[in-house]
Amino acid sequence: MKIYDPYDIWSLPVLGSLKSKWSSGHKLSGMIIPFIGIVEVLAPITFRKVIGCPPHDFPHVEAMRYLAGQITTDNALRLFAENMALNGGWGLPFSWYSKNGIYPANTAYVTNTPYVMMALLSIASEAGHKKTAMDLFEQSREFLDALEVMHDTPTELALSYAPVEEPRKVVNANSYAALAYTLHAKYGELTHRKEAIKRVTRLINWILSQQNQDGSWPYYADDEPGNFIDCFHSCFVVKNLIKVQQELPELADQIAPAAKAGWDYIRSHLFDPEYRLCRRFSKRSHRDPFRWDLYDQAEYLGLLVDFGLYDEAYEFAEHVQSRFSKNEHWYCRIDILGRRWGKNFMRWGIAPFLYHQHRLLKATEDSA
């Protein structure tokens, strides 16, 4: 499924270069970037067509769609094989210009790869597909082992977002690394399982060391300018801790209190009871014209499922759907004027929301 994305326009070299200069404080770019932003907010799809920005396939989106029963096994395997990065793992099909650096197209990311890994493990349970799925799954270990070591002690470990040098350590990325190594510790080749468990334990220790006293985690593991605390990245950390605990219950004594504190923070600081939606930030680094983001709602819904709050999850999901969908189309953001934005931009919150909706339905069916 080829789709547009909120960040695809910046993959074009001219616009990507402008964004990098703007991030560095370049004055001319500081004048041009807001103009581009206004045009994109007003006409996102038309703007992409005019500048020649094509839609793309996203392997981790297809992984969620497969796990939600929306695409066939054969199509999923084909997309995973075709979109694997050279060193194993999966990422974005376009260049990504971020605060942490410029990443070339088809760079594998530790935040994307575990979704495909989980889909491959599910496919491996089907008759006739085990070898193909597990061969792709095992190649992800090469990617994980290629990640840069950014913090290394006998008890703690922090890795990079991608197999490139990066200036800042990202907390949620390391929670995904812990999950990915957990999957190898539980389902990978027997000869590598002990080492994978050691890595998971050290990664978890580092993640817990970065948690604030109020239960929150910053995006970057530092106090430098540009840091922030937002909803969906906070949810990522908690949900990955829960997944690690489920697969490796021997780590429950360490993980459970931290996950609970993180969940309590999200509930008290990021969920807005008046609007019955999740706020985007509790600590901002920048301003933009969007008030609500579907990605926040999607990951909050996922945690409601994880914590077994099914009645609340159904009520929340119904309310979110009323705000972010219209005429059978989904939108990924709502701007400050109340306009829905990003029609069918699946990667940014839509696919995750539909995936967690599917999980909710399955969980309640299983419990019944």
C-alpha positions, 0 to 999 in steps of 0.5 A: 500500500503506497501512501503519503507521509507527514515527513516525506516532503523533507526527503526531497534534497532541496527541502531536506537541505532547507530543513537542516539549515533551519534546524541550525538557525540559518536565517533565510531558511527560517523565513522559507520553512514557515511558508512551506509549512503553511502551504502543506497545512492548507493542501498537503496532498496537492502540495506533494503532487505539485513538488513530485513527492511520491507515496511509498510503501512502509514495511512496519506499517505492512507488519501492523496491517498483517497482524490486524488481518488486513493483508495476506501472508504472501504479500507481507513476506514479499514486502518485507523481503523487498524492503529489507535494508542491506544490513538487515532490519527495516526503516523508512523508504525516504531520507530522514532529516532529524535533529539527530542527523540526516539518515539516507533512504532505506536506513534500518531503524530500531524503532521500525524493525521490531514490528516486522520481527513480530509479524515474521514470528506470527507468519512462522507459526503458519504451515509452509512459511516457517523457513522463509519467515525465520530466515528474514527474522534472523537477518535482523540480528545483524542489524541490531549488532551493527547499532552504535554503542553509545553507553557501555558499562558492566550493567548498562547499555545504550544503543543508537537509533540506526547503525550510524554515529549519532550525537544524542541517545534516544530513550524510546529507541533503546526500549525498542532495542530491548524488545528486539533483543528480547524476541531473539532471546526467546525465539532466535537461534539457540546459540545467541539467546544467552547473549541476547538476554544479557543485552536486554538486561543491560538495556533495561537497566539503562532505560530505567536509569533515565526515568524521572522521579515523576515517572516520565522519560525525556525523548533524549537522555540529556538536558540539552536544548530541543529535548521534550516529553510527549505522549506517543514516545512515552507510550512506546517506552511503557509498551515495550517494557511490558512486552519485554516483561511478558516474554522474559518474566524474570525481569518483572521485578525491575520492569513492573514498577517503572512501567506502572510509574510511566503509565501513571505519568501518561494518565495524569499529565498527557491525557486530557479528561475534558476533551477525552484525548491525549495532549501532544506534549507535557514538555515542548521543544517547538510549536506547530499548527496542530493541536491533536495527533492521532499517534498519541491516541493510538498508543494510548489505546494500546496501553489501555489494552495492555493494562486490561482496561477494555471498557475504557478502551472501547469508549476512548476508541469510539471517541477518537474515531469520531474526531479523526475519521470522516466518510470512511477516511482517517486523518492523522492530525487536527489543527488549531482551527479544528480541521482534520489533516493528513487524509489516509497518511497511514504511517502517522497514527492511522495504522497503529490505531487500527492495529490496536483496535484489532488488539482490543477486539481480539483481547475481549473476544479471548477473555469472553 
